[in-house]
Amino acid sequence: MQKIVINGGNFLQGKINVSGSKNASLPIMAASILTDETLELENVPDLVDVHTMSQVLSSLGVSVASQNESKNNLSLTYSDSDSAIAEYDLVRKMRASILVLGPLLARKRHASVSLPGGCAIGARPVDLHINALTKLGASFELESGYIKCNAPKGLIGNKINFDKVSVGATENIVMAASLARGESEITNIALEPEVMDLITCLNKMGAKIELGDNRNILIEGVDQLKGTVHSIIPDRIEAITYIIAGALIGKNLEITNINIEHVSNVLEILNELSINFAMKESSITVEQSSISDGITIDTMEYPGFPTDVQAQMMVLLSLGKSVSKISENIFENRFMHVPELNRMGANIEINGKTAVINPCQEFISAQVMATDLRASVSLILAGLVAKGTTTLNRIYHLDRGYEKIEEKLLACGADIKRLT
């Protein structure tokens, strides 16, 4: 069992380069099933979730090879394998494994995918995926923990409206509809940058996807897709995490390889909080800042405030001088980090779906345990500013979404190490 140990109080200074986006990489990797040609991906982060997706795809007949490890390049080539089963032992590790369902249906006309696992931050049911694919002509049954689906006549374009905005369901249906016969009109889609990156890649592969107004897209199905070369967008959640780290304990800390547009929603809030940062074309320099006024934040679908940042923001707001509130509107079980932050000196109260963040003078070191990916990194942030030694246990969550985090922080002056 590994753990991370932090001796807090050191300023962070220097540069941190943001890795490629995990949440963009996973669906685009799944899109390799849609073509017989090679899909070359650049800027893919070296993460546990990427390795898990590689294993899932390999079991389905995709050859996954690293072309240049220093540049995080992957080459994916699908062979028309007899296998269309995504097994439990792999899928249980990561919810994003469900993203092979749409591509398998489009190519093989049948698939069997285990119900997925991952962070325990909410139910995140798969019914949105199933209902949308049913509109394209697929039939489903649930048997022994597997989603078994068939489309013996192939998928056929249709009008689909999502009752709820869902990133994963949008990605699955967009991939499936790309090879469906006829035209699909899909409304109430997710607009996250990671979804747009998938659409960009699919269009480069020969798909005909047109983004409309008011969360809708038109897809004209094609007979086949081709290979392409595509560079994954920077990880906006990682970028924001390090920007918050700079606001907490930065000294001319520069975060590089940022798509400024993708993080502008959070930058607006940091500006309201008078955080001292300066923007360039693709980087942000941030200084330790004090917060006087409180703020109220609601997590929302993009372009709203991202749910994946509320845990990190709680650490920053805890050191403010006024009461702040964060309401969680995406997942129903995403305040599991609060008891651990409170053990470190925070004063956060939970009232339904709202966290009331009362000011605390400082964080104190403690033994803490990570419950999910973003909870993990919020405890890292608290440990960086806490007096004394903080030990973070169950860090396997962290390795699912942050590439070489302790190396990046150590290079900027943090006293942080990983122990087995």
ZAMARGU-4260 file (C-alpha; in steps of 0.2 Angstrom, whole numbers, plus 5000, padded with zeros to 4 digits):
<rodrens>
0) 5000/5000/5000 | 5007/5017/4995 | 5005/5033/5003 | 5011/5051/5001 | 5019/5061/5015
5) 5020/5080/5014 | 5029/5092/5026 | 5019/5108/5023 | 5023/5126/5022 | 5035/5127/5008
10) 5032/5140/4994 | 5028/5133/4977 | 5039/5142/4963 | 5044/5138/4946 | 5034/5130/4932
15) 5021/5116/4931 | 5017/5109/4914 | 4999/5103/4913 | 4997/5085/4906 | 4984/5079/4893
20) 4966/5077/4898 | 4962/5061/4905 | 4943/5063/4902 | 4947/5067/4884 | 4959/5053/4881
25) 4947/5039/4887 | 4933/5041/4874 | 4945/5045/4860 | 4954/5029/4864 | 4937/5020/4863
30) 4934/5028/4846 | 4948/5017/4839 | 4935/5003/4838 | 4926/5013/4824 | 4940/5011/4811
35) 4951/4998/4804 | 4965/5011/4802 | 4977/5017/4815 | 4973/5031/4827 | 4988/5040/4833
40) 4986/5050/4849 | 4998/5063/4856 | 4998/5071/4873 | 4990/5056/4882 | 4993/5056/4900
45) 5002/5042/4909 | 4988/5037/4921 | 4980/5022/4929 | 4964/5025/4920 | 4973/5026/4903
50) 4981/5010/4907 | 4965/5002/4911 | 4956/5008/4895 | 4971/5001/4886 | 4968/4984/4894
55) 4949/4985/4890 | 4953/4989/4872 | 4966/4976/4870 | 4954/4963/4876 | 4942/4968/4862
60) 4955/4967/4848 | 4964/4984/4848 | 4982/4984/4847 | 4989/4998/4859 | 5007/5003/4858
65) 5017/5018/4865 | 5026/5027/4851 | 5036/5039/4861 | 5035/5038/4880 | 5042/5055/4883
70) 5029/5063/4872 | 5015/5052/4878 | 5010/5045/4861 | 4999/5030/4858 | 4995/5020/4843
75) 4979/5011/4842 | 4974/4999/4828 | 4958/4989/4829 | 4957/4971/4821 | 4940/4964/4819
80) 4941/4953/4834 | 4928/4940/4838 | 4927/4947/4855 | 4914/4960/4860 | 4914/4957/4878
85) 4921/4970/4891 | 4924/4959/4906 | 4920/4963/4924 | 4938/4961/4930 | 4943/4976/4919
90) 4927/4987/4918 | 4925/4986/4937 | 4940/4998/4939 | 4933/5012/4929 | 4916/5019/4924
95) 4923/5026/4908 | 4924/5008/4902 | 4906/5010/4897 | 4912/5020/4882 | 4916/5005/4872
100) 4897/5001/4871 | 4893/5013/4857 | 4908/5009/4846 | 4906/4990/4848 | 4887/4991/4844
105) 4891/5002/4828 | 4905/4990/4822 | 4900/4973/4829 | 4881/4975/4830 | 4882/4967/4847
110) 4891/4969/4863 | 4892/4963/4881 | 4899/4976/4894 | 4900/4973/4913 | 4892/4987/4923
115) 4906/4999/4927 | 4915/5003/4943 | 4926/5018/4948 | 4925/5032/4961 | 4910/5030/4974
120) 4904/5048/4971 | 4886/5044/4965 | 4875/5032/4956 | 4879/5038/4939 | 4867/5026/4931
125) 4869/5019/4913 | 4851/5021/4908 | 4854/5037/4898 | 4867/5027/4887 | 4855/5013/4885
130) 4839/5023/4881 | 4849/5033/4868 | 4856/5018/4860 | 4839/5010/4860 | 4833/5025/4849
135) 4846/5020/4836 | 4839/5002/4835 | 4848/4992/4848 | 4840/4981/4861 | 4846/4978/4878
140) 4845/4966/4893 | 4854/4965/4909 | 4860/4948/4914 | 4872/4943/4928 | 4879/4961/4930
145) 4882/4963/4911 | 4873/4975/4899 | 4870/4964/4884 | 4865/4973/4868 | 4861/4968/4850
150) 4857/4978/4834 | 4857/4964/4821 | 4851/4976/4807 | 4864/4989/4812 | 4861/5006/4820
155) 4849/5018/4812 | 4849/5037/4814 | 4835/5045/4824 | 4830/5060/4835 | 4837/5058/4853
160) 4834/5070/4868 | 4843/5067/4884 | 4832/5070/4899 | 4848/5075/4908 | 4865/5082/4902
165) 4877/5068/4903 | 4895/5068/4897 | 4897/5049/4895 | 4880/5046/4887 | 4884/5060/4874
170) 4901/5053/4870 | 4894/5035/4868 | 4879/5041/4857 | 4890/5052/4846 | 4902/5038/4842
175) 4888/5026/4839 | 4878/5038/4828 | 4894/5042/4817 | 4892/5024/4809 | 4873/5023/4810
180) 4863/5024/4794 | 4855/5040/4791 | 4854/5056/4801 | 4853/5058/4820 | 4848/5074/4829
185) 4853/5074/4847 | 4848/5087/4859 | 4853/5092/4877 | 4870/5086/4874 | 4885/5089/4886
190) 4896/5103/4880 | 4912/5100/4890 | 4928/5103/4881 | 4932/5084/4882 | 4916/5080/4872
195) 4921/5093/4859 | 4938/5086/4858 | 4930/5069/4854 | 4920/5077/4841 | 4935/5085/4833
200) 4944/5069/4832 | 4929/5060/4825 | 4927/5073/4811 | 4946/5071/4807 | 4942/5052/4805
205) 4929/5056/4792 | 4913/5058/4803 | 4900/5071/4798 | 4896/5079/4815 | 4889/5097/4816
210) 4887/5106/4832 | 4871/5117/4833 | 4864/5129/4845 | 4856/5126/4862 | 4865/5110/4865
215) 4861/5100/4850 | 4871/5091/4836 | 4867/5084/4819 | 4876/5068/4814 | 4875/5061/4796
220) 4881/5043/4797 | 4895/5037/4786 | 4899/5019/4780 | 4917/5019/4788 | 4929/5030/4797
225) 4948/5032/4794 | 4963/5033/4805 | 4970/5050/4810 | 4983/5059/4821 | 4976/5069/4835
230) 4983/5078/4850 | 4973/5077/4866 | 4968/5094/4874 | 4977/5099/4891 | 4968/5094/4906
235) 4958/5108/4913 | 4955/5100/4930 | 4973/5098/4933 | 4977/5116/4927 | 4964/5123/4939
240) 4971/5112/4953 | 4988/5119/4952 | 4981/5137/4950 | 4972/5134/4966 | 4989/5127/4974
245) 4997/5143/4968 | 4984/5154/4976 | 4986/5144/4992 | 5005/5144/4993 | 5013/5150/4977
250) 5027/5162/4974 | 5027/5167/4955 | 5021/5149/4951 | 5018/5147/4932 | 5006/5134/4926
255) 5009/5130/4907 | 5000/5121/4893 | 4983/5128/4898 | 4968/5131/4886 | 4963/5147/4894
260) 4945/5146/4887 | 4942/5129/4895 | 4946/5136/4913 | 4938/5154/4911 | 4923/5149/4921
265) 4934/5146/4936 | 4946/5161/4933 | 4930/5172/4934 | 4927/5166/4952 | 4945/5167/4956
270) 4945/5185/4950 | 4930/5188/4961 | 4940/5182/4976 | 4954/5194/4972 | 4967/5180/4968
275) 4983/5187/4961 | 4986/5179/4944 | 4991/5184/4927 | 4987/5176/4910 | 4997/5173/4895
280) 4991/5164/4879 | 4993/5147/4886 | 5000/5149/4904 | 4995/5157/4920 | 5006/5164/4934
285) 4999/5164/4951 | 5004/5171/4968 | 4998/5167/4986 | 4983/5177/4989 | 4971/5181/5004
290) 4953/5180/5002 | 4942/5193/5012 | 4924/5191/5004 | 4914/5175/5004 | 4906/5168/4989
295) 4892/5156/4984 | 4896/5143/4970 | 4884/5130/4962 | 4892/5116/4952 | 4884/5115/4935
300) 4887/5107/4918 | 4900/5116/4907 | 4901/5130/4905 | 4896/5131/4923 | 4908/5128/4938
305) 4915/5110/4937 | 4910/5097/4950 | 4928/5091/4948 | 4935/5107/4956 | 4923/5109/4971
310) 4934/5099/4983 | 4950/5109/4979 | 4940/5125/4980 | 4934/5121/4998 | 4952/5121/5003
315) 4955/5138/4996 | 4939/5145/5003 | 4942/5138/5020 | 4957/5150/5022 | 4946/5165/5018
320) 4939/5177/5031 | 4921/5175/5027 | 4908/5161/5025 | 4906/5153/5008 | 4895/5140/5001
325) 4896/5127/4988 | 4881/5118/4981 | 4884/5101/4972 | 4871/5099/4958 | 4880/5085/4948
330) 4883/5070/4960 | 4874/5066/4976 | 4888/5059/4986 | 4903/5071/4983 | 4906/5078/5000
335) 4916/5063/5007 | 4932/5073/5008 | 4924/5085/5020 | 4926/5075/5036 | 4945/5073/5031
340) 4947/5091/5028 | 4939/5095/5045 | 4951/5083/5053 | 4964/5095/5047 | 4956/5110/5054
345) 4943/5115/5042 | 4926/5120/5048 | 4914/5114/5035 | 4896/5110/5038 | 4885/5099/5026
350) 4867/5105/5024 | 4859/5093/5011 | 4868/5097/4994 | 4876/5112/5001 | 4893/5114/5010
355) 4895/5129/5021 | 4913/5133/5023 | 4917/5143/5038 | 4934/5152/5040 | 4948/5142/5048
360) 4964/5151/5053 | 4975/5137/5046 | 4976/5119/5042 | 4985/5106/5053 | 4994/5090/5048
365) 4985/5074/5051 | 4984/5056/5044 | 4970/5057/5031 | 4962/5045/5019 | 4957/5048/5001
370) 4939/5043/4996 | 4939/5047/4977 | 4950/5056/4964 | 4947/5074/4968 | 4945/5071/4986
375) 4963/5065/4985 | 4970/5081/4978 | 4961/5092/4990 | 4970/5083/5004 | 4986/5086/4995
380) 4982/5105/4994 | 4978/5105/5012 | 4994/5096/5017 | 5004/5108/5007 | 4999/5123/5018
385) 4997/5113/5034 | 5010/5115/5048 | 5019/5098/5051 | 5018/5082/5042 | 5002/5076/5033
390) 5001/5058/5027 | 4988/5053/5013 | 4983/5035/5012 | 4974/5026/4998 | 4982/5036/4985
395) 4977/5024/4971 | 4963/5036/4967 | 4976/5050/4964 | 4985/5040/4951 | 4969/5038/4941
400) 4969/5057/4936 | 4985/5066/4941 | 5001/5062/4931 | 5017/5062/4942 | 5009/5074/4954
405) 5022/5072/4967 | 5036/5075/4955 | 5028/5091/4948 | 5026/5098/4965 | 5043/5092/4971
410) 5051/5101/4957 | 5043/5118/4963 | 5049/5116/4981 | 5036/5106/4989 | 5042/5093/5003
415) 5032/5078/4996 | 5037/5060/4994 | 5028/5044/4990 | 5031/5029/5001 | 5027/5011/5000
</rodrens>
